[in-house]
Amino acid sequence: MTRKGELDTPVPVVDLAVMEANLRRMAEVCRRNGVKLRPHTKTHKIPALARRQVELGAAGITVAKLGEAEVMADAGLDDILIAYPMVGPQKLERLFRLARRARIACTLDSVEVAQELSAAACRRGAAIRFLVEVDIGLGRCGLPPGDELMQLCARAASLPGLEFGGLLTHAGHSRRVRAPSEVEEIGRREGELMAGAARSLRVAGLEVAEVSVGSTPTAATAGAVPGVTEVRPGTYIFNDASTAALGLPGLTDVALTVLSTVVGHPAPDRLILDAGSKALSSDRLSANLLQGHGWIKGYPGLSIPSLSEEHAIVAVPPGASAPRIGEKVEIIPNHVCSVVNLFDELIGVEGDRVEVVWPVAARGKVR
Ligand SMILES: Cc1ncc(COP(=O)(O)O)c(C=O)c1O
């Protein structure tokens, strides 16, 4: 039997009990709010974990990329939302092939993408479901609520081969706040803007089946707004420093850490760990609230002000307790989704005992 402390580093380690509690808590929140849970599996990229989410009541899964959807469908997941616009002949060929073996939907926010999708469906004598993406503050994909959004929905819904499935948004800006207290308002607004947009579409005669919202920080508040039908949190399965910095939830609910070894102590105020940007990613999610590149568990006085590819540079203030060379420490990463994508395997532990090794089957599936 292998113990956590014997693992070679750097390595991502998942506390199975904490993960299970995270999964159950979100499933319960959604049940209480009367909304479907469609977890975003880009966080873990592991079919066995997607299946566990479905066992606990998820209505289906979300993925970011077609390649992730293919991996999940290969493993028997059969209701998959690809929260991404499908553009180009290669993608469309694969999309329609995939849609023959699973219930698939994708998103779009332009007439151009809708027309290309419709033409591809017609050429194949097929139909595909789509959701229109709404921007409620992130400033990525999506049209803001308003006339242009209404016109796009109506136009795309009228195209042959397309089935209008509803509206989708992602409140990723809930991590850009200056204070955790701002998150609840962002979630409430997320839900209200989306429910309002759906109401306007219905008044205009369109059927809007799904009003899909959610990020881990806003899933509970946005999901509680009447009219919202579905939430899509992803990070909640593991959590990370970005969610802990918001207190949603707290540090004890972080299930994944990167186990790392102290490989040097070249100056009294500087330690070196063997986890650099290739293990922790350079991501500075929640940069307004988070300083540095992750938290070292059990050493609150230490910080990680910088990374190079293979090194974490740890600042040791005078008098702070610090690990010795050869000791292993656990780092809570800033952004767990990017960390998982850097490793071939995640190690699941029960207490100190290694219980399971999962290949990260959808890692790198960026096409
Ligand atoms: C479209 C979409 N939905 C849902 C999520 C899940 O958000 P979170 O990781 O905050 O739970 C993401 C994450 O990036 C996303 O891009």
The ligand as an ORCA input file, in Angstrom:
! r2SCAN-3c Opt
* xyz 0 1
  C     -19.195     28.175    -19.860
  C     -18.793     27.776    -18.490
  N     -19.693     27.245    -17.665
  C     -19.378     26.859    -16.407
  C     -18.096     26.990    -15.919
  C     -17.768     26.533    -14.521
  O     -17.357     27.574    -13.691
  P     -16.571     27.297    -12.323
  O     -15.296     26.670    -12.692
  O     -16.482     28.604    -11.652
  O     -17.410     26.372    -11.541
  C     -17.103     27.540    -16.752
  C     -15.734     27.705    -16.266
  O     -14.879     28.296    -16.844
  C     -17.461     27.938    -18.068
  O     -16.542     28.466    -18.895
*
